[in-house]
Amino acid sequence: MTKARDEVCGYPVIAQKYNPHNNGASNQKWNYMKSTKAFMAFHSTSLDKEITAANYAGVCTSSVTREEKVDQPGYYYLSPSGKKKAMLCLACGQSVRAEKGLEQLLPGLPFLCASASETQKPFSRGPFKVIDVAKTDLSSREAENTLSYYEEHLLSLRMKTCTQVVSHCGMAVTNQKAVKIIAYKNGDGYRNGKLIVAGTFPMLLTECTEQLGLARAASKIYTKDGTTISSLRNLVLWAMDESFIQRDSEEPKEEADPVGTKEIPVKSMKGNSRMKVKTKSSPKSVTSDSLDGIDPSLLTLILRNPIAIWVSCGEPFLSPNALKKAEKIEKQNWLKKDKILADLDVMKHKMRQLKGRRVAACQPATMVPNKSPVQLVVVEGGWTEQTQEEIKLLDLIRHTEAHLSEVQELQSKRNSLIAPKCIAFKQSNLYKQPNAKRVWIYLNGGRLEDGTYAWGKTISELLNDCSSRLKLAHPARALYTPDGEPIHSWDDVERDMVICVSTGRSFRTQRELKQLVEIRANYARICRQQGPQATDIMLSPSTKLHSLVPSRQPSSSLWCSPKIYFLLVCKHP
């Protein structure tokens, strides 16, 4: 269609088969307005528009018409007895097309889809998987209410699945304390942490997957020392042990009493508190996520602050301390490199200033007498000769550039060796550069424009791909460059390289192949017009050629096959 106002291009025109039904074809009905000389699309009734939208969305039309027989496109099938005829709309017919032998309905026959009937048990849900068609009202007035009802129902089901926790005995755990957690992605160190409050371990994994934006579902959880956590109880117990260790390290070491009686109560108190936690958490009846059996005062103290964890999708643990140390070393290297570059720029600027002053002064050279008979006068100084300051500065610049190259080389080696086991697993196979190379191939003797792309990791794999891509009658056996040089090694193949593929023949250009076809056509034409004897020609050598023939030859006359002679004459007339 034509353009409208300032649009770059017009609108496409779609040709469809005419739908003779009264409903379900509102997209084919137009209204011509004489006043504006324009067409108005979808000029039809609201029922026709609703049925058309239902057909295109894959929704049963009985949820729109609500027990009203209408003329619409559909299918029908006969019962096993052959007496009853069940009619289905387009969406229901497409969903059961593989099960029943359906036939298309003729126009002018009003019907209601069989999915809305409660007697039709196999089609009570129609194209839906869970929702029943008879209980779903998607008409214009009730569509919004139906959508909001099912959204609320879906939200309530999600909340039930998130909050429901089943114990080993099959009983639900109700009174469960929530644990505050700061979750980091494995390999990110202490960056981009998310605060999560979870009451069960499955809920924790689900929240970590959603909050951290993981590509796959979270499956492993680690602490900062690399301990694998399998339940919230284990996480809380680990946090308690960590707090005891930290408290022991922070307490100042008191000087021992000569009698040795002051340290015993402190050690016994710490030992008793840890033993108290272990003994209370030992019964087998305690579930994996239950925090029962732990001292409430200790539990309140531990749950006051969030516990840091690192979430993984299955890859090994990457220590945040090692990553932090690697980043610190890399930052120091970059600062050192920046300082060397800044000093180098200052020295080069000073060198340009000294050279400019020397040239601008234009001081004449000094003539110094010399006793050598070869050169009686030596020219010293002048504006063309470098000063001692410039020479020293030039040596310093060369030394700094050499030092900079050493720092860069050391930095590249250190990047490959830093965090040896951590950095190696940081990138998965999904983000590695593939070894396969893509090249542009064309047939030997053909045009470059008629080629296509091919891929391979080796020469043999590339030849197999060339045979399938070019649809060759014989397998590809040789590769050439556009200049005719053969390719034998995979190292000679570069990415996006142009390669000529041959089935075994030598390299030919398009011009040579065309000339060979013309020669064969001329030979066949002469044989057809003048007979097969037209090319049987005897060659008699000249006197000079006769003298070159050895005496042991039985005859001086030479004969060649008609085809070979014709080729010789056509190539070298």
Protein Blocks (a to p, Z undefined) as FASTA:
>chain_A
ZZehjafbdcddddddddfbfghplmmpccddfklopadehiacfklmmmmmmmmnopaf
klmnoopacdddddddddfkomaccdddfklmmmmmmmpccddddehiacddfklpmklm
mlmnmmafkbcfklpccbfklmmmmmmmmmmmmmmmmmmmmmpccdfkopacfbdcdddd
ddddehjljghiacdddfbfklmmmmmmmmnopabdcfbdcdfkopacfbfklmmmmmmm
mmmmmmmmmpccddddfkopmmmmmmmmmmmmmmmmmmmmmpmkbcfkbcghiafklmmm
mmmpccdddddehiacddfklmmmmmmmmmmmmmmmmmmmmmmmmmmmmmmmmmmmmmmn
opacdddddfbfklmbdceejjkbccfklmmmmmmmmmmmmmmmmmmmmmmmmmmmgokl
lmmmmpcfklpccfbdcdddddehiafklgccdddfbfklmmmmmmmmnopabdcfbdcd
fkopacfbfklpcghiacdddehiacddfklmmmmmmmmmmmmmmmmmnojklmmccddd
dfklmmmpcfklmbfbdcddfklmmmmmmmmZZ
